[in-house]
């Protein structure tokens, strides 16, 4: 869950909503959570179901749930330049897992130097806060 704060302007009575920098427009998950999922799936080789269990807050799944389609959707959005556009991965060729791995590697490159020594998913999580 992403917490938003609302502020009321005392001069014009407009209500403004302020979100954390890691929030991604029109996504249930923050950029950091998506980066972590990419690292677990693309670099860690975990199944989509395992990644969902680690990252998602939605623990109740339907009877036919097998994986996590959002991973592939997010990978397509990276290639289209609608997600993590600052990485410059538009037009990247490959399957969704390959794209997720490349995005995770690029996000790790944006992580703070000390964070790069951590597990890849933690480094990608950190790097997402530095990329739009």
Backbone as a ProteinNet text record, in pm:
[ID]
protein_1_A
[PRIMARY]
XXXXXXXXXXXXXXXXXXXXXXXXXXXXXXXXXXXXXXXXXXXXXXXXXXXXXXXXXXXXXXXXXXXXXXXXXXXXXXXXXXXXXXXXXXXXXXXXXXXXXXXXXXXXXXXXXXXXXXXXXXXXXXXXXXXX
[TERTIARY]
84.1	0	88.8	55.4	128.9	49.4	113	45.5	57.3	-52.6	-55.9	-99.2	-44.5	-84.4	-156.5	-258.2	-331.4	-309.1	-292.2	-271.5	-373.5	-423.6	-518.8	-445.2	-449.6	-388.5	-477	-418.4	-496.4	-531.3	-459.4	-486.8	-600.6	-598.7	-697.6	-789	-771.4	-848.7	-839.1	-735.2	-711.8	-652.3	-696.3	-640.4	-535.4	-416	-306	-273.8	-243.2	-204.7	-55.7	17.4	161.7	191.1	263.4	298.8	449.2	494.6	639.1	702.1	828.6	898.6	901.5	894.6	902.2	770.3	663.1	534.8	536.9	464.4	456.6	312.1	289.3	151.3	76.3	-47.9	-139.2	-88.9	-13.3	33.8	-1.2	-34.3	-61.1	69.8	179.5	309	400.7	491	590.4	696.5	772.6	882.8	984	1005.9	1100.2	1052.7	923.6	869.9	879.1	853.4	864.8	1009.5	1102.4	1245.4	1286.2	1238.3	1268.2	1213.3	1090.9	1030.2	1111.3	1155.6	1238.6	1367.2	1431.4	1556.6	1532.9	1428.2	1398.4	1366.3	1288.4	1243.5	1351.7	1409.5	1504.7	1645	1693.3	1829.5	1832.6	1733	1731.1	1673.2	1605.7	1549.5	1429.6	1369	1250.9	1131.2	1038.7	916.8	830.8	740.2	650.8	568	528	450.2	532.4	659.2	746.5	768.2	786.1	805.8	681.4	566.9	441.7	427.2	462	452.8	544.4	659.8	754.1	720.7	663.4	647.4	504.8	407.9	269.6	208.5	124.8	49.9	-83.4	-115.5	-240.5	-215.3	-244.6	-212.6	-321.1	-442.6	-552.1	-557.6	-535.2	-535.3	-650.5	-689.6	-794.8	-747.3	-841.4	-808.7	-716.6	-727.1	-646	-518.6	-482.7	-364	-237.2	-153.9	-29.1	93.5	83.4	201	165	225.3	198.6	214.2	103.7	105.3	160.1	156.4	207.1	354.6	431.8	575	594.7	524.6	534	481.4	373.1	315.3	414.2	477.9	576.5	696.3	738.9	852.3	817.3	695.7	653.8	650.2	612.6	609.5	749.1	846.9	986.6	1031.5	1004	1044.5	972.9	849.6	772.9	810.4	892.8	934	833.5	736.2	635.1	668.3	770.5	812.6	964.9	1018.3	1162.5	1224.4	1161.7	1208.5	1350.4	1391.2	1526	1635.8	1600.8	1700.8	1742.3	1660.8	1692.3	1684	1591.6	1578.1	1468.2	1419.6	1315.5	1365.3	1280.4	1314.6	1400.6	1430.5	1509.6	1439.2	1514.9	1458.6	1483.1	1382.9	1396.2	1264.7	1261.7	1142.6	1127.7	1012.4	986.9	1089.5	1133.3	1231	1366.3	1404.5	1530.3	1523.4	1410.9	1392.1	1393.9	1329	1328.9	1470.9	1549.2	1687.7	1769.3	1752.5	1827.7	1785.9	1657.2	1609	1662.7	1663.8	1716.5	1865.5	1941.9	2084.9	2104.4	2025.5	2036.6	1998.1	1895.9	1853.9	1960.1	2026.8	2135.8	2247.3	2269.5	2369.9	2336.5	2209.3	2165.3	2165.3	2186.6	2183	2301.5	2284.3	2394.7	2508.6	2633.7	2746.9	2740.7	2705.3	2697.6	2586.7	2478.4	2365.1	2396.2	2492.4	2526.5	2588.8	2637.4	2699.1	2594.6	2470.4	2362.3	2315.2	2213.3	2150.8	2100.3	2097.1	2052.5	1914	1821	1687	1687.3	1773.4	1783.1	1851.2	1951.8	2019.8	1928.2	1849.9	1754.7	1647.6	1601.2	1503.4	1557.7	1683.4	1747.2	1763.8	1804.9	1827.7	1701.6	1587.3	1460.2	1427.6	1477.6	1448.8	1526.2	1621.7	1704.3	1670	1570.5	1533.4	1386.8	1353.4	1211.6	1144.7
-117	0	123.6	218.7	343.7	450	511.8	614.8	749.8	818.1	952.8	1049.7	1168.3	1273	1380.4	1437.3	1546.2	1673.5	1783.1	1913.2	2011.6	2096.2	2199	2332.2	2396.5	2527.9	2629.9	2703.6	2800.1	2924.4	2947.6	3066.3	3042.8	2927.6	2904.4	2785.3	2715.7	2598.8	2477.9	2474.2	2358.7	2246.5	2123.3	2007.3	1944.9	1925.3	1865.3	1728.9	1633.8	1501	1483.7	1438.1	1418.3	1270.7	1214.5	1072.4	1057	942.6	918.5	919.1	953.3	959.6	824.4	715.9	582.8	536.4	612.5	569.5	579.3	490.6	484.1	512.1	604.3	635.3	511.3	499.6	393.9	251.7	238.1	105.9	84	-37.8	-74.6	-82.5	-109.3	-128.8	-9.8	13.3	119.6	74.8	170.3	137.7	46.6	67.5	-16.1	-161.3	-183.1	-318.9	-385.9	-309.6	-364.2	-400.1	-314.9	-342.7	-469.9	-484.7	-605	-729	-718.7	-830.9	-865.9	-764.8	-790	-863.2	-821.5	-885.9	-1030.7	-1055.6	-1191.9	-1282.6	-1230.6	-1309.6	-1319.9	-1205.1	-1202.6	-1247.6	-1206.5	-1241.3	-1361	-1370.7	-1478.1	-1608.7	-1604.2	-1725.3	-1782	-1703.6	-1752.2	-1756.7	-1844.3	-1852.9	-1730	-1702.2	-1587.6	-1602.4	-1722.3	-1745.7	-1714.6	-1757.6	-1729.4	-1579.1	-1510.1	-1365.7	-1298.7	-1341.1	-1282.5	-1303.3	-1420.7	-1448.8	-1358.1	-1321.2	-1236.3	-1087.9	-1044	-901	-852.3	-930.3	-884.3	-886.5	-787.6	-784.7	-857.6	-900.8	-972	-1121.2	-1172.6	-1312	-1409.1	-1363	-1450.8	-1453	-1569.3	-1584.7	-1674.8	-1662.4	-1748.7	-1892.9	-1984.1	-2126.5	-2161.8	-2088.7	-2119.9	-2039	-1963.9	-1878.4	-1962.7	-1932.6	-2007.2	-1918.7	-1795.7	-1709.7	-1567.3	-1476.7	-1334.5	-1262.8	-1238.7	-1178.2	-1036.7	-970.2	-832.8	-825	-928.4	-926.2	-905.4	-980.5	-965.2	-831.3	-786	-655.3	-544.2	-549.9	-448.6	-452.2	-571.2	-582.6	-516.1	-537.3	-472.1	-320.2	-272	-128	-68.5	-144.5	-98	-78.5	-177.8	-170.9	-57.7	-28.2	79.4	216.8	220.8	348.2	409	329.5	379.9	348.2	268.5	232.6	238	306	324.4	381.1	483.9	544.6	596.2	636.1	687.6	585.6	458.3	354.7	348.4	402.4	399.6	261.7	179.9	43.8	30.4	140.8	135.1	56.6	-29.2	-106.6	-228.6	-259	-376.2	-501.1	-593.6	-715.3	-832	-917.6	-1036.8	-1069.1	-1183.3	-1224.1	-1143.3	-1154.1	-1075.7	-1098.2	-1221.5	-1248.4	-1186.2	-1188	-1125.1	-974.7	-916.1	-771.4	-737.4	-819.3	-796.3	-803.4	-899.5	-912.2	-789.6	-743.8	-625.9	-501.4	-485.7	-371.3	-377.9	-496.7	-512	-475.9	-519.9	-485.9	-335.5	-271.5	-126.9	-54.8	-103.1	-42.1	-59.8	-173.4	-195.9	-94.8	-61.6	39.2	176.6	204.5	332.4	332.3	217.4	208.2	280.6	319.7	380.1	278.3	323.7	229.4	124.2	163.2	66.6	-35.2	5.8	-84.1	-187.9	-159.8	-255.5	-382.7	-377.5	-494.3	-589.5	-545.6	-626.5	-730	-803.6	-896.9	-819.1	-879.4	-807	-743.9	-813.6	-756.4	-633.6	-631.6	-513.9	-398.7	-429.1	-324.4	-265.5	-349.2	-299.1	-213.3	-257.3	-182	-41.1	-33.3	94.7	177.9	115.8	188.1	249.6	186.1	237.7	375	408.8	539.5	651.2	615	714.5	727.8	652.2	651.5	689.1	767.9	802.4	707.2
0	0	0	-85.1	-93.9	-18.9	77.1	155.4	86.7	74.6	17.1	125.6	121.4	215.6	137.3	199.6	136	215.6	141	203.1	147.7	232.9	194.2	188.7	72.6	56.7	130	221.6	300	217.9	109.2	27.3	-72.2	-140	-246.2	-218.6	-109.7	-65.9	-160.8	-241	-327	-242.7	-268.1	-199.7	-291.1	-235.7	-311.6	-251.6	-337.2	-291.7	-317.4	-217.1	-226.9	-206.8	-302.7	-298.9	-281.8	-233.3	-224.5	-364	-369.3	-498.7	-569.1	-494.4	-556.1	-616.4	-599.8	-654.9	-807	-870.2	-1015.8	-1054.9	-1149.7	-1189.3	-1239	-1196.8	-1239.1	-1207.8	-1099.7	-1057.9	-911.1	-878.8	-739.9	-660.9	-730	-665.3	-689	-595.1	-609.9	-709.7	-759.4	-849.2	-781.8	-652.9	-579	-573.5	-552.2	-548.4	-685.3	-790.7	-926.8	-955.8	-913.3	-933	-859.4	-738.2	-660	-729.5	-780.8	-851.8	-976.9	-1051.3	-1170	-1132.3	-1023.3	-982.8	-939.8	-864.4	-820.5	-938	-1033.4	-1148.2	-1254.8	-1292.1	-1402.4	-1366	-1250.4	-1209.6	-1115	-1028.8	-930	-980.8	-1096.9	-1155	-1081.3	-993.7	-921.3	-1015.1	-983.7	-1064.6	-1037.6	-1129	-1112.1	-985.3	-954.4	-832	-707.2	-705.5	-590.9	-574.3	-687.5	-681.9	-625.2	-672.3	-622.7	-471.8	-424.3	-281.4	-199.6	-254.6	-182.5	-191.1	-303.1	-326.9	-306.5	-343.4	-343	-204	-177.9	-53.4	-67.3	-187.3	-212.4	-196.8	-80.7	-49.8	-91.6	-111.3	-151.6	-303.6	-360.8	-505.5	-547.2	-672.9	-725.2	-734.3	-750.3	-753.2	-869.7	-980.7	-1097.9	-1108.4	-1006.1	-1012.6	-1019.9	-1118.4	-1135	-1128.3	-1170.7	-1175.9	-1142	-1216.4	-1193.4	-1325.8	-1393.5	-1526.6	-1525.5	-1411.8	-1404.5	-1441.4	-1414.8	-1448.2	-1598.1	-1679.3	-1824.4	-1871.3	-1810.3	-1844.5	-1813.2	-1697.5	-1660.3	-1754	-1793.6	-1887.3	-2020.8	-2070.2	-2195.3	-2178.6	-2061.2	-2037.8	-2031.8	-1984.9	-1986.9	-2130.5	-2216.3	-2356.7	-2429.8	-2389.8	-2453.4	-2397.9	-2293.3	-2235.8	-2139.7	-2093.4	-2000	-1854.6	-1830.7	-1696.5	-1691.7	-1592.5	-1578.7	-1706.4	-1761	-1885.7	-1873.7	-1754.5	-1733.7	-1757.2	-1768.6	-1793.8	-1939.7	-2028.7	-2171.2	-2233.5	-2188.3	-2240.2	-2344.7	-2396	-2497.2	-2617.6	-2668.2	-2787.3	-2760.4	-2636.1	-2600.9	-2652.7	-2707.6	-2765.3	-2670.5	-2658.5	-2575.7	-2509.4	-2444.6	-2372.1	-2243.7	-2180.9	-2059.3	-1948.5	-1929.2	-1822.8	-1856	-1982.2	-2024.8	-2004.2	-2038.1	-2020.6	-1871.9	-1789.7	-1645.4	-1589.5	-1637.1	-1591	-1629.6	-1752.6	-1797.6	-1720.7	-1696.6	-1618.7	-1476.4	-1416.5	-1280.6	-1276.5	-1376.5	-1382.1	-1392.1	-1477	-1492.9	-1363.7	-1295.7	-1169.1	-1061.4	-1059.7	-964.5	-989.4	-1115.9	-1148.9	-1093.3	-1071	-1015.5	-862.8	-801.6	-655.9	-593.6	-469.8	-394.6	-387	-390.4	-390.8	-279.8	-159.6	-50.2	-73.2	-136.9	-161.2	-267.4	-355.3	-461.9	-407	-284.7	-222.3	-165.5	-157.8	-101.8	-203.1	-165.3	-258.3	-379	-497.9	-617.2	-603	-537.2	-523.8	-433.8	-332.1	-244.8	-318	-398.8	-475.3	-581.3	-648.6	-748.7	-680.7	-564.8	-485.7	-457.3	-415.6	-386.3	-513.3	-621.1	-746	-804	-779	-832.8	-777.9	-661.8	-605	-674.2	-758.4	-828.6	-977.1	-1023.7	-1165.2	-1176.8	-1279.8	-1297.8	-1393.8
[MASK]
++++++++++++++++++++++++++++++++++++++++++++++++++++++++++++++++++++++++++++++++++++++++++++++++++++++++++++++++++++++++++++++++++++

